[in-house]
Amino acid sequence: MPSTDDRDPDQSLSSAAVPARHPTLTQTYLTRAFLPGTPPLTSYLLRLIAYKQTNLCLSADVGTSAELLAVADELGDSICVLKTHCDIVADWTERTARALVAIARRRRFLIFEDRKFGDIGSTVQKQYAAGPLRIASWAELTNAHVFPGPAIITALKEAADQTIAAYNTGVHTEISAEPRPDDSDDDDEGYHHGRRDRGRKGGRTGADDDDDAASTALTEQAMRRHDSISQNSRDDDDDATLPAAAAADRAARLARLERLGPAPYVRGLLLVAQMSSAGSLCAGAYTEACVGMARRRRDFVVGFIAQEGLNAEEGDNFVSLTPGVGLAPAAGGAGGAERGGVDGLGQLYVSPRTAVLERGSDVVIVGRGILGAKDRRAEAERYREEAWRAYEERVRSG
């Protein structure tokens, strides 16, 4: 559990709940991070959102590793979560995962693999922790449908626990062994900590050297695609050019993020309770059953993919992430369509204000609205600011 020294520095936003509304609608993210029973990953995500002042998740639906890494590095400062579809990345490898995790650590966001598991337990365990993708090794969050029944949650939790146990065993072996100069590569079981257990894997080989060269080339290729973007451009902003209040606020936020540190090596699940596509069957009784399953596994279920906040009972502190969020193009912007309707493939859109303020969602998921913009960084900031203002207004409404 986080230290009480990190409690909300702006208690002026907090307020008592309106009786007809769930308390989490008018509590700050940071207040919610410290509620009793909040799992470590949920607490970390809520604190990250609060300190970074962003409730924006970027949906990085791109087709190559180079594009994915470039987008993550370019827009990482504006987001709290990066949503991936690793199975549409044509050249995805473990090297891609390692490079992505390194960027996530530097830019301070969580990785959410939008896998939408939906099969029997033994199958989803293999899909999650084994095979060529090995999602549990690098993504803090993934998601699942619940139409197979509650056993899918148990199965994914077991696979996550096994992945974490394998990582912990590898780290213990490495720490216990005499270090060697080549013990600096990433651990296949735990990319987040930049270690590899050479004793357990039999030492470094020529294949390892080839893999490292490929990983370096991949990262360099991604960076060359956006050579105008300095890797530390925002970190090196000259605060002297900012108004004193803005510079002080930025310094305080950076200090909190530094104190927060990297994400814990734990895993969490989001349940697909509602979808943003026209005619979706994820509604009504199905959604209610989904929430009921989540309440029985609060130790693993972080929240929902949903079109609204779904906290309703005492003790609920689930995080709702809403896809299908869009804004009209900025003045003078090119391309894009007015959001608030439906695209040609049944994707429904709402504004950040509707999702967060009116419907009580916690995080907005945006993809094409940002990736298709002429200035993606500016557009990401526009979405971030809109969603954050909606959150502040919602909290103050209490």
C-alpha positions in Angstrom: 0.0 0.0 0.0 1.3 3.5 -0.9 2.6 5.8 1.8 0.3 8.4 3.3 2.8 11.0 2.3 1.5 10.7 -1.3 -2.1 11.6 -0.4 -4.0 14.1 -2.5 -2.2 17.5 -2.5 -5.3 19.2 -3.8 -8.0 18.2 -1.3 -10.1 21.2 -2.6 -11.3 18.9 -5.4 -12.6 16.2 -3.1 -16.1 16.4 -1.8 -18.8 14.2 -0.1 -20.8 12.0 -2.5 -24.2 13.0 -3.6 -26.6 10.4 -2.1 -27.9 9.3 -5.6 -24.4 8.9 -7.0 -21.7 6.5 -6.2 -18.9 8.1 -4.1 -16.2 7.3 -6.7 -17.8 9.7 -9.1 -16.9 12.7 -7.0 -13.7 11.5 -5.4 -10.4 12.4 -6.9 -8.3 9.7 -8.5 -5.8 10.0 -5.7 -8.4 9.7 -3.0 -9.6 6.5 -4.7 -6.0 5.1 -4.9 -6.0 5.0 -1.1 -9.4 3.5 -0.4 -9.3 0.3 1.7 -9.0 -2.9 -0.4 -7.7 -1.2 -3.5 -5.3 -3.7 -5.2 -1.7 -2.5 -5.9 -2.1 -2.2 -9.7 -5.3 -0.2 -9.4 -3.8 2.0 -6.8 -0.7 2.6 -9.0 -2.9 3.4 -12.1 -5.0 5.9 -10.1 -1.9 7.6 -8.7 -0.3 7.7 -12.1 -3.3 9.4 -13.6 -3.4 11.9 -10.8 0.3 12.8 -10.8 0.6 12.9 -14.6 -2.8 14.7 -14.9 -4.0 12.6 -17.8 -6.9 10.2 -18.1 -6.1 9.5 -21.8 -5.4 6.0 -23.2 -4.0 5.9 -26.7 -5.1 3.0 -28.9 -2.0 2.3 -31.0 -3.4 0.2 -33.7 -0.4 0.3 -36.1 1.0 -2.4 -38.3 4.8 -2.5 -37.6 7.1 -2.5 -34.6 8.8 0.7 -35.8 5.5 2.6 -35.9 4.4 1.3 -32.5 7.6 2.3 -30.8 7.7 5.7 -32.5 4.1 6.4 -31.5 4.7 5.3 -27.9 7.8 7.5 -27.6 6.2 10.5 -29.3 2.9 10.5 -27.4 3.8 8.8 -24.2 4.0 11.9 -22.1 0.3 12.7 -22.8 -1.1 9.3 -21.8 -1.6 7.1 -18.7 -2.1 3.9 -20.7 -1.0 2.6 -24.2 -3.4 0.1 -25.7 -1.8 -2.4 -28.1 -3.0 -5.0 -30.5 0.2 -7.0 -30.8 -1.4 -9.5 -33.2 -1.7 -6.9 -35.9 1.9 -5.9 -35.7 3.4 -7.7 -38.7 6.9 -8.0 -37.3 6.2 -8.4 -33.6 9.0 -10.1 -31.6 10.2 -10.2 -28.0 12.5 -7.4 -29.0 9.5 -5.3 -29.8 8.0 -6.0 -26.3 11.3 -5.1 -24.6 11.7 -1.9 -26.5 8.1 -1.0 -25.7 8.5 -1.7 -22.0 11.6 0.5 -21.9 9.6 3.4 -23.4 6.8 2.8 -21.0 9.1 3.1 -18.1 10.7 6.3 -19.4 7.4 8.0 -20.4 5.5 6.7 -17.5 2.5 4.8 -18.8 1.0 1.3 -18.4 0.7 -1.1 -21.3 -2.7 -2.6 -22.1 -2.9 -5.5 -24.6 -6.4 -5.4 -26.0 -6.6 -9.2 -26.5 -10.2 -9.7 -25.5 -9.8 -13.3 -24.4 -12.9 -15.4 -24.8 -12.3 -19.2 -24.7 -12.1 -22.0 -22.2 -9.6 -21.7 -19.4 -6.8 -23.9 -20.6 -6.8 -22.2 -24.0 -6.7 -18.6 -22.7 -3.9 -19.5 -20.3 -1.7 -20.6 -23.2 -2.7 -17.5 -25.2 -1.9 -15.2 -22.3 1.3 -16.6 -21.0 2.8 -18.8 -23.8 3.1 -18.9 -27.5 4.9 -16.3 -29.6 3.2 -13.3 -27.9 3.6 -14.1 -24.2 1.4 -11.2 -23.2 1.6 -11.7 -19.5 5.3 -11.1 -19.6 5.1 -7.5 -20.8 1.6 -6.0 -20.5 0.3 -4.9 -17.1 -3.3 -5.0 -18.3 -5.3 -7.2 -20.6 -9.0 -7.8 -21.1 -11.5 -10.6 -21.6 -15.1 -11.3 -22.4 -17.1 -13.1 -19.8 -19.4 -15.1 -22.0 -17.3 -18.3 -21.2 -18.2 -17.8 -17.6 -16.3 -16.8 -14.5 -13.7 -19.5 -14.9 -12.0 -17.4 -17.6 -11.0 -14.9 -14.8 -9.6 -17.7 -12.6 -7.7 -19.1 -15.5 -6.1 -15.8 -16.5 -5.3 -15.0 -12.8 -3.5 -18.4 -12.5 -1.5 -17.7 -15.7 -0.5 -14.2 -14.4 0.6 -15.7 -11.0 2.7 -18.3 -12.8 4.4 -15.6 -14.9 5.1 -13.5 -11.8 6.4 -16.5 -9.9 8.7 -17.4 -12.8 10.0 -13.8 -12.9 10.6 -13.7 -9.2 12.5 -17.0 -9.3 14.7 -15.7 -12.1 15.5 -12.5 -10.3 16.4 -14.5 -7.1 18.7 -16.8 -9.1 20.4 -13.8 -10.7 20.9 -11.9 -7.5 22.2 -15.0 -5.8 24.7 -15.9 -8.6 28.0 -14.1 -9.0 27.4 -11.3 -11.5 29.1 -11.4 -14.9 29.7 -8.6 -17.3 27.1 -9.8 -19.8 24.3 -10.0 -17.2 22.7 -6.8 -18.4 20.1 -8.0 -20.9 16.4 -8.3 -20.3 14.7 -11.2 -18.6 12.4 -13.2 -20.8 10.1 -13.7 -17.9 10.1 -10.0 -16.7 10.9 -7.3 -19.2 10.2 -4.5 -16.7 13.4 -4.9 -14.7 16.0 -5.2 -17.4 17.5 -8.5 -16.2 18.2 -11.9 -17.7 19.0 -15.0 -15.8 22.1 -16.3 -17.7 22.8 -19.0 -15.1 19.3 -20.5 -15.7 19.4 -20.1 -19.4 22.9 -21.4 -19.9 25.0 -18.3 -20.6 25.2 -15.9 -23.5 25.2 -17.3 -27.0 25.8 -16.0 -30.5 22.0 -16.0 -31.0 21.7 -13.6 -28.0 24.2 -11.2 -29.7 22.2 -11.4 -32.9 19.0 -10.7 -31.0 20.5 -7.7 -29.3 21.7 -6.3 -32.6 18.2 -6.7 -34.0 16.6 -5.1 -31.0 19.0 -2.1 -31.3 18.3 -1.8 -35.0 14.6 -1.9 -34.4 14.7 0.8 -31.9 16.9 3.0 -34.0 14.7 2.5 -37.0 11.7 3.7 -35.0 13.5 6.7 -33.8 14.7 7.6 -37.3 11.1 7.7 -38.5 10.6 10.6 -36.1 14.1 12.2 -36.0 12.6 15.6 -35.3 11.4 14.3 -31.9 14.0 14.4 -29.2 13.8 11.4 -26.9 13.9 13.7 -23.9 12.3 16.8 -25.4 9.7 17.3 -22.7 12.0 16.3 -19.9 14.4 19.0 -21.0 11.9 21.8 -21.4 13.3 25.1 -20.2 11.1 26.0 -17.2 12.5 29.5 -17.4 10.2 30.1 -20.4 7.1 29.1 -18.4 5.1 31.4 -16.0 6.3 30.8 -12.5 3.1 29.1 -11.4 3.2 26.7 -14.4 6.8 25.9 -13.9 6.2 25.2 -10.2 3.2 23.0 -11.0 5.3 21.1 -13.6 8.1 20.6 -11.2 5.8 19.3 -8.5 4.2 16.8 -10.9 7.6 15.5 -12.0 8.6 15.1 -8.4 5.5 13.1 -7.6 6.1 10.9 -10.7 9.7 10.3 -9.6 8.5 9.3 -6.2 5.8 7.0 -7.7 8.5 5.0 -9.5 7.9 2.2 -12.0 4.8 0.0 -12.1 4.8 -3.0 -9.8 5.4 -6.3 -11.6 1.8 -7.5 -11.2 -1.0 -8.1 -13.6 -4.6 -6.9 -13.9 -7.7 -7.7 -15.9 -10.3 -5.5 -17.5 -13.7 -7.1 -18.3 -15.5 -6.2 -21.5 -18.8 -5.1 -20.0 -20.0 -2.8 -22.8 -18.8 -2.1 -26.3 -18.8 1.0 -28.4 -20.1 -0.7 -31.6 -23.7 -0.3 -32.8 -26.0 -3.2 -31.8 -23.5 -4.7 -29.3 -25.0 -7.5 -27.2 -22.8 -6.5 -24.2 -25.6 -4.8 -22.4 -28.3 -5.2 -19.8 -28.1 -8.5 -17.9 -24.8 -9.3 -19.6 -23.2 -6.2 -18.2 -24.7 -6.8 -14.7 -23.3 -10.4 -14.7 -19.9 -9.0 -15.7 -19.9 -6.6 -12.8 -20.9 -9.4 -10.4 -18.0 -11.5 -11.6 -15.6 -8.6 -11.1 -16.8 -8.1 -7.5 -15.9 -11.7 -6.7 -12.4 -11.3 -8.1 -11.4 -7.8 -6.9 -7.8 -9.0 -6.4 -7.3 -9.3 -10.1 -10.1 -7.3 -11.9 -9.0 -3.7 -12.2 -12.1 -2.6 -14.0 -14.1 -2.6 -17.2 -14.2 -1.7 -20.9 -17.5 0.2 -20.7 -19.4 3.2 -21.9 -20.0 4.5 -18.4 -18.8 4.1 -14.8 -20.1 0.9 -13.3 -19.4 1.3 -9.6 -22.7 0.9 -7.9 -22.3 -0.9 -4.6 -20.4 -0.1 -1.4 -16.7 -1.0 -1.9 -16.7 -0.7 -5.7 -13.6 1.1 -6.9 -13.3 -0.3 -10.5 -11.8 1.8 -13.2 -13.9 2.2 -16.4 -12.1 2.7 -19.7 -14.3 4.0 -22.6 -13.5 3.5 -26.3 -15.2 5.3 -29.1 -14.2 8.8 -27.9 -13.7 11.6 -30.4 -13.6 15.3 -31.0 -14.3 17.4 -34.0 -11.0 18.4 -35.8 -9.3 21.4 -34.3 -9.7 24.7 -36.0 -7.7 24.7 -39.2 -7.0 21.0 -38.9 -7.2 18.7 -41.9 -9.0 15.3 -42.1 -11.2 13.6 -39.6 -14.9 13.6 -39.2 -17.2 15.2 -36.6 -17.3 12.8 -33.7 -20.6 12.1 -31.9 -22.1 9.7 -34.5 -21.1 6.4 -36.1 -18.4 5.5 -38.6 -18.9 3.2 -41.6 -18.2 0.1 -39.6 -20.6 0.6 -36.7 -18.2 2.4 -34.3 -20.1 4.9 -32.2 -18.4 8.0 -30.9 -19.0 10.3 -27.9 -17.0 13.3 -26.7 -14.6 13.1 -23.7 -17.0 15.3 -21.8 -19.9 12.9 -22.4 -17.8 9.9 -21.4 -16.2 11.3 -18.3 -18.6 14.0 -16.9 -22.0 12.7 -18.0 -21.4 9.0 -18.0 -18.8 8.7 -15.2 -16.0 6.9 -17.1 -12.5 7.2 -15.7 -10.3 6.9 -18.8 -11.0 7.7 -22.4 -9.6 5.5 -25.2 -8.7 7.4 -28.4 -7.0 6.0 -31.5 -7.7 7.3 -35.0 -8.6 10.8 -33.8 -5.0 11.2 -32.6 -3.1 8.9 -35.0 -4.7 10.5 -38.0 -4.0 14.1 -37.0 -1.4 16.2 -38.8 0.2 17.1 -35.5 -0.3 14.1 -33.3 1.4 15.5 -30.2 -0.8 18.6 -30.2 -3.9 16.5 -30.8 -3.1 14.1 -28.0 -2.7 17.1 -25.7 -6.1 18.5 -26.9 -7.8 15.2 -26.0 -5.9 15.0 -22.7 -7.0 18.5 -21.7 -10.6 17.9 -22.7 -10.8 14.7 -20.7 -9.1 16.1 -17.7 -11.4 19.2 -17.6 -14.4 16.9 -17.7 -13.0 14.9 -14.7 -12.3 18.1 -12.7 -15.8 19.3 -13.4 -17.3 15.9 -12.4 -15.4 15.9 -9.1 -16.4 19.5 -8.3 -20.1 18.7 -9.1 -20.3 16.8 -5.9 
